[in-house]
Amino acid sequence: MNVQIRTKDVNLDSTTKAHIESAIETFTKYQLDITTVNTNIVTEKKGVTIEFDIHVAHTQPVVITQTDDNLNTAIDLAIDRATKALRRLHDKVSSKQTGSIKDINPVDA
């Protein structure tokens, strides 16, 4: 998995960067084929905007954008939203793969 963290007008300390990287590592628990995760952090007039661009093989990318006044709050909210989106995608993919035509029992008429 390729991970990129880009910032504009924001200085990330080592603990914040480690927090983002550990959160991205937890995204692998959903057993989706995540190829790249691009993280963009930008300072704007409204506060700080963080964007997760998560590319999953064979599906559309998951893009999460979160704006808040505080950097750590924006990061935590974006991580929660990304986790929820990946969990839903995992449930959607796994529910399609649960049944097979071979599992159906014939009914005697």
C-alpha beads as a LAMMPS data file, in Angstrom:
LAMMPS data file: protein, C-alpha beads

109 atoms
108 bonds

1 atom types
1 bond types

-500.0 500.0 xlo xhi
-500.0 500.0 ylo yhi
-500.0 500.0 zlo zhi

Masses

1 110.0

Atoms # bond

1 1 1 0.000 0.000 0.000
2 1 1 1.369 3.379 -1.037
3 1 1 0.832 6.168 1.532
4 1 1 1.406 9.861 0.812
5 1 1 0.858 12.730 3.240
6 1 1 0.940 16.232 1.754
7 1 1 0.550 19.487 3.648
8 1 1 0.101 23.090 2.597
9 1 1 0.647 25.876 5.138
10 1 1 0.580 23.310 7.965
11 1 1 3.480 22.009 10.037
12 1 1 2.951 18.414 11.148
13 1 1 4.759 17.235 14.225
14 1 1 5.889 13.642 14.542
15 1 1 3.013 12.589 16.817
16 1 1 0.352 13.889 14.411
17 1 1 2.037 12.211 11.463
18 1 1 2.328 8.952 13.411
19 1 1 -1.377 9.215 14.350
20 1 1 -2.366 9.561 10.680
21 1 1 -0.112 6.676 9.608
22 1 1 -1.432 4.362 12.341
23 1 1 -5.011 5.192 11.329
24 1 1 -4.208 4.364 7.712
25 1 1 -2.747 1.035 8.846
26 1 1 -6.024 0.215 10.610
27 1 1 -7.848 0.613 7.280
28 1 1 -6.311 -2.729 6.235
29 1 1 -8.457 -4.641 8.738
30 1 1 -11.377 -4.528 6.311
31 1 1 -9.461 -6.797 3.919
32 1 1 -10.033 -4.552 0.927
33 1 1 -7.315 -4.320 -1.692
34 1 1 -6.241 -0.749 -0.867
35 1 1 -3.592 0.353 -3.355
36 1 1 -2.886 3.970 -2.362
37 1 1 -3.921 6.438 0.304
38 1 1 -3.307 10.115 -0.414
39 1 1 -3.749 12.512 2.493
40 1 1 -3.908 16.259 1.852
41 1 1 -3.918 18.762 4.711
42 1 1 -4.542 22.426 3.840
43 1 1 -5.035 25.546 5.942
44 1 1 -7.964 27.670 4.796
45 1 1 -9.891 30.670 6.121
46 1 1 -12.452 28.396 7.783
47 1 1 -9.794 26.287 9.501
48 1 1 -7.991 23.140 8.478
49 1 1 -9.185 20.810 5.728
50 1 1 -8.050 17.195 5.585
51 1 1 -8.801 14.920 2.653
52 1 1 -8.337 11.166 2.460
53 1 1 -8.252 9.779 -1.081
54 1 1 -8.351 5.987 -0.674
55 1 1 -7.946 3.931 -3.844
56 1 1 -9.399 0.437 -3.619
57 1 1 -8.826 -2.049 -6.433
58 1 1 -11.840 -2.828 -8.655
59 1 1 -14.027 -0.047 -7.172
60 1 1 -14.301 3.707 -7.213
61 1 1 -11.957 5.600 -4.858
62 1 1 -13.266 6.626 -1.461
63 1 1 -12.776 10.370 -0.917
64 1 1 -13.340 11.861 2.539
65 1 1 -13.063 15.639 3.104
66 1 1 -13.336 17.147 6.586
67 1 1 -12.959 20.790 7.680
68 1 1 -12.626 21.982 11.267
69 1 1 -10.990 24.755 13.279
70 1 1 -8.657 22.362 15.083
71 1 1 -6.215 20.115 13.193
72 1 1 -6.513 17.139 15.549
73 1 1 -10.311 17.295 15.561
74 1 1 -10.406 17.401 11.764
75 1 1 -8.071 14.398 11.585
76 1 1 -10.133 12.369 14.053
77 1 1 -13.428 13.155 12.320
78 1 1 -11.971 12.292 8.901
79 1 1 -10.593 8.998 10.239
80 1 1 -14.004 8.116 11.690
81 1 1 -15.765 8.912 8.414
82 1 1 -13.200 6.947 6.376
83 1 1 -13.532 3.971 8.710
84 1 1 -17.313 4.050 8.333
85 1 1 -17.096 4.268 4.528
86 1 1 -14.608 1.395 4.308
87 1 1 -16.704 -0.737 6.652
88 1 1 -19.765 -0.165 4.468
89 1 1 -17.774 -1.006 1.345
90 1 1 -16.513 -4.191 3.009
91 1 1 -20.054 -5.182 3.993
92 1 1 -21.260 -4.508 0.457
93 1 1 -18.503 -6.607 -1.126
94 1 1 -18.723 -9.458 1.368
95 1 1 -22.529 -9.714 1.162
96 1 1 -22.287 -10.320 -2.579
97 1 1 -19.810 -13.142 -2.030
98 1 1 -21.662 -14.967 0.740
99 1 1 -23.924 -17.142 -1.386
100 1 1 -23.268 -19.519 -4.213
101 1 1 -25.515 -21.454 -6.555
102 1 1 -23.924 -24.634 -5.224
103 1 1 -25.176 -23.839 -1.708
104 1 1 -28.857 -23.931 -2.734
105 1 1 -30.611 -27.153 -1.799
106 1 1 -33.050 -28.521 -4.379
107 1 1 -36.679 -28.850 -3.320
108 1 1 -38.352 -32.179 -4.121
109 1 1 -41.703 -31.606 -5.785

Bonds

1 1 1 2
2 1 2 3
3 1 3 4
4 1 4 5
5 1 5 6
6 1 6 7
7 1 7 8
8 1 8 9
9 1 9 10
10 1 10 11
11 1 11 12
12 1 12 13
13 1 13 14
14 1 14 15
15 1 15 16
16 1 16 17
17 1 17 18
18 1 18 19
19 1 19 20
20 1 20 21
21 1 21 22
22 1 22 23
23 1 23 24
24 1 24 25
25 1 25 26
26 1 26 27
27 1 27 28
28 1 28 29
29 1 29 30
30 1 30 31
31 1 31 32
32 1 32 33
33 1 33 34
34 1 34 35
35 1 35 36
36 1 36 37
37 1 37 38
38 1 38 39
39 1 39 40
40 1 40 41
41 1 41 42
42 1 42 43
43 1 43 44
44 1 44 45
45 1 45 46
46 1 46 47
47 1 47 48
48 1 48 49
49 1 49 50
50 1 50 51
51 1 51 52
52 1 52 53
53 1 53 54
54 1 54 55
55 1 55 56
56 1 56 57
57 1 57 58
58 1 58 59
59 1 59 60
60 1 60 61
61 1 61 62
62 1 62 63
63 1 63 64
64 1 64 65
65 1 65 66
66 1 66 67
67 1 67 68
68 1 68 69
69 1 69 70
70 1 70 71
71 1 71 72
72 1 72 73
73 1 73 74
74 1 74 75
75 1 75 76
76 1 76 77
77 1 77 78
78 1 78 79
79 1 79 80
80 1 80 81
81 1 81 82
82 1 82 83
83 1 83 84
84 1 84 85
85 1 85 86
86 1 86 87
87 1 87 88
88 1 88 89
89 1 89 90
90 1 90 91
91 1 91 92
92 1 92 93
93 1 93 94
94 1 94 95
95 1 95 96
96 1 96 97
97 1 97 98
98 1 98 99
99 1 99 100
100 1 100 101
101 1 101 102
102 1 102 103
103 1 103 104
104 1 104 105
105 1 105 106
106 1 106 107
107 1 107 108
108 1 108 109
